[in-house]
Amino acid sequence: MYHQALIDVAAGGQASGAPDLSALLASAMRSLDEDPPLARRCLERLPGLLAAPDAAGPPDLLPEGPILSDGPAKGGLAGWQLRRVAAHVDTHLQGPIFTSTLAGVAQLSTGHFCRAFKASTGETPHAYIVRQRIRRAQLLMRETRDTLSQIACACGLSDQAHLTRLFRRLLGTTPHAWRCSWQPAG
């Protein structure tokens, strides 16, 4: 039943029987191991389902965690490897993260790890780390009053200029402008 509801929602329709949102989320989480592309499509539709139709809200956060490419990745990482790497990156974002360390976490050679990570996610380990650093910066900008310089350091970036350069490359705007869009008007 939940699998059909996920298929209906992923296709853009409404699930038959209209299961509540928490049940849909729980079903998506269960299907992560069975059919990751389907679960991903369902989860990607959630913001649209939750948002008011005419509300033009602030810009979205970058996606959390590795983004799985559609379909099974030949030569990619196993689920446990991807989870361990993501957890390691999340725990160590405030400092330097080396590809060789991530390869050790996944119990692979550095070269094999880089190829398998890219096959699984469609991005290099470095690009993933940068995206996670900028996502952490977004969360800190939204939740704290810390300066951009403090936020840059908390995210493992060298300084505010480094944060601004990477932020603009990923989101097309400056951290200051993005932060202002999250603050209430008035």
Secondary structure, DSSP 8 states (H G I E B T S, - for coil): -HHHHHHHHHTTS--TT---HHHHHHHHHHHHHH-HHHHHHHHHHHHHHHS-TT----------S----SS--TT---HHHHHHHHHHHHHTTTS---HHHHHHHTTS-HHHHHHHHHHHHSS-HHHHHHHHHHHHHHHHHHH----HHHHHHHTT-SSHHHHHHHHHHHHSS-HHHHHHHHS---
